[in-house]
Amino acid sequence: MTVTRYHWALVVLHWLLGFMILLGLVMGTFSLETMPNSQPEKLDSLRGHMINGLAVGALMVLRLVMRSLTQRPAPLTTGLAWTSKLGQRVHLVIYVVVFLMVASGLALALQSGLPSILFGESAQPLPNTFDGFWVRAVHAIAAKLLMALIVLHVGAALWHHYVLRDGLLRRMSLGPRE
């Protein structure tokens, strides 16, 4: 039997992860990056950001497991070989960059002592800045790259839907299965 849509669990994970990744990027870029470390509210914001990031990492692993256990529809082609290859590569790079974000965020937290500060084991304040930790630059660059990849991913999905009209969005939607 030919599969024309993704398994419902992959669809749920796709949209849940999309929301959680956007939440983490917005929190990191527009809240945490602009908030001084001396501000008391930063502790709660960092705690939420870290929990969200760890949950993204766990759900990404679950997504990879589900991808390996379920059938997927055949890749759609655009008629141009280079755009099909680009689409495959963008998906792969999104996975790699999301895992890089999780790993660099975890490394930054460990290097700066955040787990004990945020989760109650220490009354120690936050470091004055995270800029002294080299992995913070990795995390920030990966965030910018991920934002660009998301724009490319969403743009391509909309191009498939509105220009090519090939049913791409239907493949990654909830609803009745064949």
MDAnalysis code that builds the backbone (N, CA, C; Angstrom):
import MDAnalysis as mda
import numpy as np

u = mda.Universe.empty(534, n_residues=178, atom_resindex=np.repeat(np.arange(178), 3), trajectory=True)
u.add_TopologyAttr("name", ["N", "CA", "C"] * 178)
u.add_TopologyAttr("resid", np.arange(1, 179))
u.add_TopologyAttr("resname", ["MET", "THR", "VAL", "THR", "ARG", "TYR", "HIS", "TRP", "ALA", "LEU", "VAL", "VAL", "LEU", "HIS", "TRP", "LEU", "LEU", "GLY", "PHE", "MET", "ILE", "LEU", "LEU", "GLY", "LEU", "VAL", "MET", "GLY", "THR", "PHE", "SER", "LEU", "GLU", "THR", "MET", "PRO", "ASN", "SER", "GLN", "PRO", "GLU", "LYS", "LEU", "ASP", "SER", "LEU", "ARG", "GLY", "HIS", "MET", "ILE", "ASN", "GLY", "LEU", "ALA", "VAL", "GLY", "ALA", "LEU", "MET", "VAL", "LEU", "ARG", "LEU", "VAL", "MET", "ARG", "SER", "LEU", "THR", "GLN", "ARG", "PRO", "ALA", "PRO", "LEU", "THR", "THR", "GLY", "LEU", "ALA", "TRP", "THR", "SER", "LYS", "LEU", "GLY", "GLN", "ARG", "VAL", "HIS", "LEU", "VAL", "ILE", "TYR", "VAL", "VAL", "VAL", "PHE", "LEU", "MET", "VAL", "ALA", "SER", "GLY", "LEU", "ALA", "LEU", "ALA", "LEU", "GLN", "SER", "GLY", "LEU", "PRO", "SER", "ILE", "LEU", "PHE", "GLY", "GLU", "SER", "ALA", "GLN", "PRO", "LEU", "PRO", "ASN", "THR", "PHE", "ASP", "GLY", "PHE", "TRP", "VAL", "ARG", "ALA", "VAL", "HIS", "ALA", "ILE", "ALA", "ALA", "LYS", "LEU", "LEU", "MET", "ALA", "LEU", "ILE", "VAL", "LEU", "HIS", "VAL", "GLY", "ALA", "ALA", "LEU", "TRP", "HIS", "HIS", "TYR", "VAL", "LEU", "ARG", "ASP", "GLY", "LEU", "LEU", "ARG", "ARG", "MET", "SER", "LEU", "GLY", "PRO", "ARG", "GLU"])
u.atoms.positions = np.array([
    [0.842, -1.186, 0.000],
    [0.000, 0.000, 0.000],
    [0.887, 1.249, 0.000],
    [0.587, 2.181, -0.850],
    [1.339, 3.426, -0.930],
    [0.844, 4.396, 0.135],
    [1.768, 4.922, 0.905],
    [1.436, 5.884, 1.955],
    [1.458, 7.283, 1.344],
    [0.390, 8.042, 1.580],
    [0.313, 9.389, 1.011],
    [0.423, 10.485, 2.072],
    [0.349, 10.076, 3.344],
    [0.439, 11.050, 4.437],
    [1.355, 10.503, 5.515],
    [1.899, 11.407, 6.300],
    [2.749, 10.995, 7.409],
    [1.900, 10.408, 8.525],
    [2.486, 9.508, 9.293],
    [1.828, 8.905, 10.448],
    [1.367, 10.025, 11.382],
    [0.216, 9.821, 12.009],
    [-0.352, 10.871, 12.860],
    [0.609, 11.298, 13.966],
    [1.399, 10.363, 14.505],
    [2.342, 10.720, 15.569],
    [3.435, 11.651, 15.036],
    [3.878, 11.418, 13.810],
    [4.873, 12.314, 13.210],
    [4.284, 13.695, 12.948],
    [3.016, 13.733, 12.577],
    [2.349, 15.017, 12.343],
    [2.260, 15.799, 13.653],
    [1.827, 15.129, 14.716],
    [1.724, 15.791, 16.023],
    [3.099, 16.281, 16.467],
    [4.108, 15.427, 16.341],
    [5.463, 15.823, 16.737],
    [5.977, 16.989, 15.890],
    [5.685, 16.978, 14.599],
    [6.129, 18.063, 13.716],
    [5.595, 19.407, 14.198],
    [4.281, 19.481, 14.412],
    [3.672, 20.756, 14.788],
    [3.994, 21.138, 16.229],
    [4.045, 20.169, 17.129],
    [4.420, 20.454, 18.519],
    [5.859, 20.964, 18.578],
    [6.764, 20.276, 17.886],
    [8.158, 20.718, 17.864],
    [8.300, 22.076, 17.186],
    [7.546, 22.295, 16.123],
    [7.589, 23.604, 15.468],
    [7.221, 24.715, 16.434],
    [6.153, 24.510, 17.192],
    [5.723, 25.505, 18.182],
    [6.782, 25.687, 19.261],
    [7.293, 24.568, 19.795],
    [8.265, 24.647, 20.888],
    [9.585, 25.273, 20.437],
    [10.016, 24.968, 19.227],
    [11.255, 25.558, 18.706],
    [11.071, 27.063, 18.509],
    [9.945, 27.466, 17.937],
    [9.679, 28.902, 17.781],
    [9.608, 29.596, 19.138],
    [8.969, 28.961, 20.112],
    [8.892, 29.521, 21.462],
    [10.292, 29.725, 22.032],
    [11.144, 28.717, 21.898],
    [12.510, 28.830, 22.406],
    [13.299, 29.928, 21.710],
    [13.142, 30.033, 20.393],
    [13.849, 31.075, 19.645],
    [13.359, 32.468, 20.029],
    [12.049, 32.625, 20.174],
    [11.493, 33.924, 20.558],
    [11.931, 34.281, 21.974],
    [11.834, 33.310, 22.897],
    [12.272, 33.572, 24.278],
    [13.738, 33.979, 24.315],
    [14.574, 33.218, 23.638],
    [16.006, 33.482, 23.666],
    [16.375, 34.801, 23.023],
    [15.752, 35.104, 21.896],
    [16.121, 36.291, 21.126],
    [15.522, 37.572, 21.691],
    [14.253, 37.540, 22.047],
    [13.573, 38.775, 22.419],
    [13.394, 38.967, 23.914],
    [13.616, 37.938, 24.704],
    [13.451, 38.076, 26.146],
    [14.784, 37.902, 26.861],
    [15.358, 36.729, 26.752],
    [16.574, 36.435, 27.514],
    [17.764, 37.275, 27.076],
    [17.923, 37.465, 25.777],
    [19.081, 38.205, 25.270],
    [19.045, 39.670, 25.685],
    [17.855, 40.213, 25.865],
    [17.732, 41.637, 26.197],
    [17.603, 41.889, 27.697],
    [17.351, 40.847, 28.479],
    [17.136, 40.999, 29.915],
    [18.468, 40.883, 30.663],
    [18.803, 41.861, 31.505],
    [20.053, 41.759, 32.269],
    [20.024, 40.551, 33.218],
    [21.177, 39.932, 33.419],
    [21.252, 38.767, 34.309],
    [20.958, 39.134, 35.756],
    [21.043, 40.412, 36.103],
    [20.757, 40.856, 37.468],
    [19.260, 40.957, 37.744],
    [18.444, 40.919, 36.720],
    [16.993, 41.037, 36.885],
    [16.435, 39.723, 37.432],
    [15.706, 39.749, 38.557],
    [15.217, 38.511, 39.183],
    [14.340, 37.650, 38.269],
    [13.575, 38.272, 37.370],
    [12.691, 37.524, 36.475],
    [13.470, 36.643, 35.501],
    [14.740, 36.932, 35.332],
    [15.534, 36.166, 34.370],
    [15.660, 34.711, 34.806],
    [15.672, 34.455, 36.115],
    [15.771, 33.074, 36.596],
    [14.616, 32.226, 36.081],
    [13.392, 32.734, 36.222],
    [12.226, 31.979, 35.748],
    [12.240, 31.830, 34.231],
    [12.638, 32.885, 33.542],
    [12.699, 32.813, 32.076],
    [13.734, 31.795, 31.617],
    [14.909, 31.794, 32.245],
    [15.943, 30.815, 31.901],
    [15.491, 29.394, 32.217],
    [14.826, 29.236, 33.354],
    [14.326, 27.913, 33.742],
    [13.351, 27.390, 32.681],
    [12.412, 28.229, 32.271],
    [11.455, 27.830, 31.237],
    [12.135, 27.536, 29.910],
    [13.119, 28.361, 29.553],
    [13.863, 28.182, 28.304],
    [14.618, 26.853, 28.323],
    [15.245, 26.546, 29.449],
    [15.996, 25.287, 29.557],
    [15.074, 24.071, 29.506],
    [13.965, 24.134, 30.220],
    [13.017, 23.014, 30.211],
    [12.476, 22.811, 28.799],
    [12.129, 23.906, 28.130],
    [11.646, 23.821, 26.753],
    [12.712, 23.198, 25.849],
    [13.954, 23.639, 25.979],
    [15.037, 23.114, 25.148],
    [15.282, 21.634, 25.375],
    [15.267, 21.206, 26.631],
    [15.455, 19.780, 26.924],
    [14.290, 18.954, 26.390],
    [13.075, 19.498, 26.495],
    [11.905, 18.796, 25.953],
    [12.004, 18.692, 24.431],
    [12.482, 19.746, 23.774],
    [12.687, 19.697, 22.318],
    [13.671, 18.587, 21.978],
    [14.765, 18.500, 22.721],
    [15.750, 17.442, 22.472],
    [15.150, 16.059, 22.607],
    [14.383, 15.841, 23.672],
    [13.759, 14.530, 23.894],
    [12.741, 14.215, 22.798],
    [11.930, 15.200, 22.427],
    [10.927, 14.976, 21.384],
    [11.565, 14.776, 20.009],
    [12.709, 15.401, 19.771],
    [13.422, 15.174, 18.502],
    [13.931, 13.737, 18.421],
    [14.420, 13.212, 19.536],
    [14.851, 11.805, 19.555],
    [13.645, 10.912, 19.284],
    [12.513, 11.191, 19.951],
    [11.290, 10.427, 19.715],
    [10.874, 10.533, 18.248],
    [10.999, 11.704, 17.676],
    [10.639, 11.892, 16.262],
    [11.506, 11.028, 15.353],
    [12.807, 10.974, 15.626],
    [13.699, 10.130, 14.822],
    [13.329, 8.657, 14.955],
    [12.984, 8.236, 16.167],
    [12.558, 6.847, 16.379],
    [11.281, 6.582, 15.594],
    [10.308, 7.481, 15.692],
    [9.038, 7.308, 14.968],
    [9.257, 7.303, 13.455],
    [10.169, 8.139, 12.978],
    [10.478, 8.151, 11.531],
    [11.013, 6.806, 11.078],
    [11.812, 6.185, 11.938],
    [12.402, 4.895, 11.553],
    [11.388, 3.755, 11.636],
    [10.329, 3.934, 12.409],
    [9.347, 2.867, 12.609],
    [8.113, 2.983, 11.719],
    [7.927, 4.116, 11.075],
    [6.712, 4.324, 10.279],
    [7.055, 4.544, 8.813],
    [6.072, 4.238, 7.973],
    [6.246, 4.511, 6.545],
    [6.000, 5.992, 6.293],
    [6.706, 6.505, 5.307],
    [6.542, 7.907, 4.930],
    [6.151, 7.973, 3.460],
    [5.432, 9.022, 3.090],
    [5.110, 9.181, 1.672],
    [6.384, 9.433, 0.862],
    [6.327, 9.102, -0.401],
    [7.465, 9.357, -1.287],
    [7.709, 10.859, -1.364],
    [8.965, 11.261, -1.502],
    [9.248, 12.700, -1.615],
    [8.541, 13.301, -2.829],
    [8.046, 14.514, -2.664],
    [7.450, 15.231, -3.791],
    [8.566, 15.888, -4.591],
    [8.384, 15.938, -5.872],
    [9.378, 16.607, -6.705],
    [8.786, 17.899, -7.243],
    [9.661, 18.829, -7.513],
    [9.232, 20.126, -8.041],
    [9.383, 20.183, -9.551],
    [10.023, 19.166, -10.094],
    [10.347, 19.195, -11.513],
    [11.757, 19.709, -11.757],
    [12.355, 20.263, -10.724],
    [13.737, 20.750, -10.796],
    [14.565, 19.946, -9.799],
    [15.531, 19.210, -10.285],
    [16.322, 18.325, -9.425],
    [17.003, 19.087, -8.291],
    [17.493, 20.282, -8.572],
    [18.234, 21.010, -7.542],
    [17.338, 21.436, -6.384],
    [16.065, 21.755, -6.653],
    [15.180, 22.147, -5.551],
    [14.795, 20.941, -4.706],
    [14.657, 19.784, -5.324],
    [14.358, 18.568, -4.561],
    [15.531, 18.217, -3.650],
    [16.743, 18.305, -4.177],
    [17.942, 18.041, -3.363],
    [18.068, 19.071, -2.243],
    [17.787, 20.334, -2.570],
    [17.851, 21.394, -1.568],
    [16.868, 21.107, -0.434],
    [15.656, 20.687, -0.776],
    [14.659, 20.359, 0.239],
    [15.130, 19.253, 1.166],
    [15.716, 18.205, 0.605],
    [16.235, 17.107, 1.430],
    [17.346, 17.600, 2.347],
    [18.225, 18.417, 1.807],
    [19.360, 18.913, 2.600],
    [18.891, 19.868, 3.703],
    [17.920, 20.709, 3.394],
    [17.404, 21.636, 4.403],
    [16.800, 20.856, 5.563],
    [16.039, 19.804, 5.267],
    [15.475, 18.990, 6.343],
    [16.574, 18.394, 7.218],
    [17.596, 17.853, 6.598],
    [18.711, 17.270, 7.347],
    [19.405, 18.328, 8.201],
    [19.665, 19.491, 7.618],
    [20.355, 20.549, 8.357],
    [19.482, 21.064, 9.504],
    [18.169, 21.117, 9.323],
    [17.285, 21.519, 10.423],
    [17.463, 20.563, 11.600],
    [17.448, 19.263, 11.335],
    [17.655, 18.285, 12.406],
    [18.993, 18.525, 13.101],
    [20.052, 18.676, 12.317],
    [21.395, 18.861, 12.884],
    [21.453, 20.132, 13.730],
    [20.905, 21.227, 13.222],
    [20.973, 22.499, 13.943],
    [20.110, 22.465, 15.207],
    [18.962, 21.805, 15.168],
    [18.153, 21.692, 16.389],
    [18.938, 20.923, 17.453],
    [19.563, 19.819, 17.075],
    [20.369, 19.079, 18.049],
    [21.572, 19.903, 18.512],
    [22.157, 20.707, 17.622],
    [23.254, 21.597, 18.010],
    [22.768, 22.636, 19.016],
    [21.574, 23.163, 18.807],
    [20.993, 24.127, 19.755],
    [20.821, 23.491, 21.129],
    [20.271, 22.281, 21.156],
    [20.055, 21.598, 22.437],
    [21.398, 21.327, 23.116],
    [22.357, 20.791, 22.363],
    [23.664, 20.455, 22.936],
    [24.407, 21.703, 23.411],
    [24.384, 22.768, 22.612],
    [25.095, 23.987, 23.015],
    [24.399, 24.664, 24.196],
    [23.082, 24.606, 24.237],
    [22.355, 25.150, 25.385],
    [22.667, 24.383, 26.656],
    [22.711, 23.064, 26.545],
    [23.056, 22.228, 27.695],
    [24.494, 22.494, 28.136],
    [25.413, 22.583, 27.174],
    [26.817, 22.864, 27.504],
    [26.962, 24.232, 28.171],
    [26.246, 25.230, 27.668],
    [26.294, 26.563, 28.272],
    [25.761, 26.524, 29.704],
    [24.661, 25.806, 29.894],
    [24.095, 25.688, 31.240],
    [25.094, 25.034, 32.192],
    [25.732, 23.966, 31.759],
    [26.687, 23.264, 32.617],
    [27.928, 24.112, 32.875],
    [28.449, 24.771, 31.838],
    [29.640, 25.610, 32.008],
    [29.397, 26.767, 32.973],
    [28.199, 27.306, 32.957],
    [27.907, 28.486, 33.770],
    [27.265, 28.152, 35.115],
    [27.073, 26.870, 35.404],
    [26.499, 26.469, 36.687],
    [25.001, 26.675, 36.802],
    [24.310, 26.808, 35.681],
    [22.868, 27.094, 35.721],
    [22.013, 26.032, 36.400],
    [22.273, 24.734, 36.203],
    [21.375, 23.763, 36.836],
    [21.237, 23.958, 38.347],
    [22.338, 24.182, 39.049],
    [22.238, 24.350, 40.504],
    [21.625, 25.701, 40.871],
    [21.849, 26.721, 40.044],
    [21.271, 28.042, 40.321],
    [19.767, 28.029, 40.066],
    [19.343, 27.447, 38.954],
    [17.937, 27.518, 38.547],
    [17.043, 26.502, 39.230],
    [17.615, 25.390, 39.625],
    [16.770, 24.327, 40.170],
    [16.980, 24.130, 41.664],
    [17.415, 25.195, 42.363],
    [17.346, 25.264, 43.799],
    [18.484, 24.729, 44.626],
    [19.538, 24.215, 44.040],
    [20.617, 23.662, 44.849],
    [21.593, 24.736, 45.320],
    [21.536, 25.927, 44.755],
    [22.510, 26.965, 45.067],
    [21.813, 28.312, 45.163],
    [22.273, 29.123, 46.111],
    [21.749, 30.486, 46.232],
    [22.620, 31.460, 45.449],
    [23.548, 30.927, 44.700],
    [24.483, 31.712, 43.901],
    [23.724, 32.486, 42.816],
    [24.128, 33.732, 42.534],
    [23.458, 34.490, 41.463],
    [23.926, 34.018, 40.084],
    [23.215, 34.471, 39.085],
    [23.633, 34.205, 37.706],
    [24.969, 34.894, 37.445],
    [25.750, 34.362, 36.515],
    [26.956, 35.100, 36.119],
    [26.546, 36.480, 35.588],
    [27.439, 37.458, 35.679],
    [27.119, 38.805, 35.175],
    [26.709, 38.776, 33.712],
    [27.353, 37.919, 32.939],
    [27.049, 37.765, 31.519],
    [27.404, 36.343, 31.094],
    [26.765, 35.892, 30.039],
    [27.101, 34.574, 29.482],
    [28.096, 34.705, 28.329],
    [28.442, 35.935, 27.981],
    [29.318, 36.170, 26.829],
    [30.715, 35.588, 27.002],
    [31.156, 35.361, 28.232],
    [32.478, 34.798, 28.474],
    [32.566, 33.308, 28.197],
    [31.450, 32.675, 27.951],
    [31.423, 31.236, 27.674],
    [31.382, 31.044, 26.159],
    [32.407, 30.387, 25.609],
    [32.531, 30.249, 24.150],
    [31.310, 29.577, 23.531],
    [30.693, 28.661, 24.263],
    [29.574, 27.912, 23.687],
    [28.335, 28.801, 23.501],
    [28.304, 29.947, 24.182],
    [27.194, 30.879, 23.986],
    [27.181, 31.400, 22.550],
    [28.374, 31.623, 21.980],
    [28.463, 32.068, 20.583],
    [27.933, 30.983, 19.648],
    [28.247, 29.728, 19.938],
    [27.736, 28.608, 19.132],
    [26.209, 28.597, 19.192],
    [25.666, 28.744, 20.408],
    [24.214, 28.729, 20.611],
    [23.554, 29.884, 19.841],
    [24.154, 31.066, 19.906],
    [23.582, 32.244, 19.236],
    [23.647, 32.112, 17.714],
    [24.771, 31.645, 17.193],
    [24.904, 31.479, 15.737],
    [23.949, 30.395, 15.242],
    [23.847, 29.301, 15.995],
    [22.927, 28.227, 15.614],
    [21.484, 28.732, 15.622],
    [21.141, 29.609, 16.572],
    [19.782, 30.170, 16.624],
    [19.480, 30.976, 15.366],
    [20.424, 31.806, 14.942],
    [20.217, 32.609, 13.724],
    [20.095, 31.706, 12.500],
    [20.937, 30.684, 12.433],
    [20.875, 29.734, 11.318],
    [19.536, 29.001, 11.314],
    [19.079, 28.579, 12.492],
    [17.801, 27.871, 12.583],
    [16.646, 28.768, 12.148],
    [16.692, 30.041, 12.517],
    [15.644, 30.970, 12.077],
    [15.608, 31.054, 10.551],
    [16.764, 31.155, 9.937],
    [16.830, 31.223, 8.471],
    [16.304, 29.934, 7.841],
    [16.652, 28.797, 8.422],
    [16.179, 27.512, 7.897],
    [14.667, 27.379, 8.033],
    [14.119, 27.879, 9.127],
    [12.667, 27.825, 9.331],
    [11.961, 28.680, 8.281],
    [12.488, 29.864, 8.011],
    [11.910, 30.723, 6.969],
    [11.947, 30.001, 5.624],
    [13.070, 29.368, 5.313],
    [13.203, 28.617, 4.065],
    [12.210, 27.453, 4.022],
    [12.082, 26.726, 5.129],
    [11.182, 25.573, 5.223],
    [9.720, 26.005, 5.031],
    [9.314, 27.037, 5.747],
    [7.929, 27.518, 5.645],
    [7.673, 28.091, 4.252],
    [8.622, 28.845, 3.735],
    [8.476, 29.397, 2.385],
    [8.315, 28.307, 1.337],
    [9.114, 27.259, 1.451],
    [9.018, 26.149, 0.492],
    [7.684, 25.424, 0.629],
    [7.221, 25.231, 1.867],
    [5.931, 24.564, 2.070],
    [4.800, 25.383, 1.450],
    [4.843, 26.694, 1.638],
    [3.812, 27.553, 1.050],
    [3.911, 27.582, -0.473],
    [5.118, 27.550, -1.000],
    [5.321, 27.494, -2.458],
    [4.713, 26.207, -3.018],
    [4.973, 25.079, -2.337],
    [4.379, 23.808, -2.769],
    [2.851, 23.901, -2.741],
    [2.322, 24.483, -1.669],
    [0.873, 24.517, -1.488],
    [0.180, 25.468, -2.467],
    [0.692, 26.693, -2.578],
    [-0.015, 27.709, -3.358],
    [0.417, 27.805, -4.818],
    [1.653, 27.479, -5.127],
    [2.132, 27.586, -6.507],
    [2.055, 26.236, -7.210],
    [2.673, 25.228, -6.613],
    [2.675, 23.902, -7.241],
    [1.361, 23.150, -7.034],
    [0.655, 23.483, -5.958],
    [-0.622, 22.830, -5.629],
    [-0.501, 21.303, -5.650],
    [0.541, 20.818, -4.969],
    [0.825, 19.381, -4.997],
    [0.401, 18.630, -3.732],
    [-0.334, 19.281, -2.843],
    [-0.845, 18.602, -1.659],
    [0.170, 18.388, -0.552],
    [1.269, 19.119, -0.580],
    [2.313, 18.915, 0.422],
    [1.805, 19.151, 1.837],
    [1.068, 20.213, 2.072],
    [0.596, 20.507, 3.430],
    [-0.369, 19.437, 3.937],
    [-1.136, 18.849, 3.058],
    [-2.072, 17.794, 3.453],
    [-1.324, 16.587, 4.016],
    [-0.125, 16.333, 3.510],
    [0.667, 15.194, 3.972],
    [1.081, 15.343, 5.433],
    [1.209, 16.596, 5.899],
    [1.657, 16.855, 7.263],
    [0.531, 17.486, 8.080],
    [-0.710, 17.032, 7.824],
    [-1.849, 17.561, 8.569],
    [-2.576, 16.431, 9.286],
    [-3.296, 16.820, 10.333],
    [-4.139, 15.851, 11.035],
    [-5.433, 15.690, 10.251],
    [-6.157, 14.670, 10.554],
    [-7.401, 14.430, 9.845],
    [-7.518, 12.970, 9.488],
    [-8.609, 12.607, 8.819],
    [-8.822, 11.196, 8.480],
    [-7.676, 10.632, 7.647],
    [-7.305, 9.410, 7.966],
    [-6.269, 8.695, 7.221],
    [-6.944, 7.729, 6.268],
    [-6.242, 7.404, 5.176],
    [-6.790, 6.453, 4.207],
    [-6.897, 5.086, 4.839],
])
